Amino acid sequence: MLTIKDIAKAAGVSVTTVSRALNGYDDVNERTRQKIKTIADQMGYSPNMAARYLISKKTNTLGLLLSNVTRDSSKDNIAFEVLCGINDRSGELDYDLVLFSTTPQKQTTKSYKTLCQERGVDGVIIMGMRLDDPYLKEIVTSNIPCVLIDIQLEGPNVGYVTSDNTSGSVAAVKHLLDSGHRHIAMINGHAQADVSILRLEGYKQALAEQGIPFDESLVVNGRFSEQGGKEAASRILTSNPEVTAIFCASDLMAIGAIQGIKEMGKSVPGDVSVIGFDNIDLASYYSPALTTVHQHKYELGYHSAQVLIDMLENKEATHHVMLPTELIQRDSVRVV
């Protein structure tokens, strides 16, 4: 079996120099480092990861922890785009990626620290976590570096990457207001999602700017699902027939809402305008094509990997990233 002793002999340097060059230490001359790496590649050297860990206490492996993954959640493609961003950036920086999942039930039987140790990861990116998930309290005090996607929590070893959910919602509702709508309802996700809280805040803010009082009865949770959006739209329009527009906190709920509106014998946007949030692939192909708020899903993942690796390598860089959103106008909103 090829060892670093063989590489050291071929390169004419010490075993220590080879070890430090291959493990990324900055006290090795760059010309020497490149020579060693070239020889290692030519000789077909593959590092012993267990031995590397014993020396450096690092595995160069990131974990992506997904909470509450279901088959229905695959419809919006968001997790896949985020995963692509994480995978690309971690690969560019020579880190491996391990995917694992959890549920609130699993979190009561196995600690966050134990889960990470079992997977052998240096740090973790977490997506889909609820605000009432047991792991959140543990994450804030843990010594395992962590980056949360779409939860703005801070701690000594905690960073986050998110979209500007509040301003995105303001832009969506303002677009409805500018189109002449005054009776605007909202289909939100659920109370334990940080994005739901922020998108609701944007909805309230946009109404307040136009002097329209907030009516709690016009906000119904749709559980971030197509079926939930359909049920919420039916409930809203049955109780509040004066509503002419609905802002949905996700595109899946917006698609469900359009189905519900049509089943009530109404048209979109003829009778009711609908606007979503996320700009998933389905949004542009649906009929009518969905007006929505675009968030940069791939970049959420890409920046999450960058922030986590910066933390692991003790770099002086921001641990909190907020990405901009953009309003995409299509066919599901009409001027009244």
Buried (B, 14 or more C-beta within 10 A) or exposed (E): EEEBEBBBEBBEBEBEBBBBBBBEEEEBEEEBBEBBBEBBEEEEBEEEEEEBBEEBEBBBBBBBBBBEBEEEBEBBBBBEBBBBBBBBBBEEBEBBBBBBEBEBEEBEEEBBBEBBEEBBBBBBBBBBBBBEBBBBEBBBEBEBBBBBBBBBBEBEBBBBBBBBBBBBBBBBBBBBBEBEBBBBBBBBBBEEBBBBBBBBBBBBBBBEEEEBEEEEEBBBBBBBBBBBBBBBBBBBBEEEEEBBBBBBBBBBBBBBBBBBBBEBEBEBBEBBBBBBBBBBEBBEEBEBBBBBBBBBBBBBBBBBBBBBBBBBEEEEEEBBBBBEBEBBEBBBBBEE
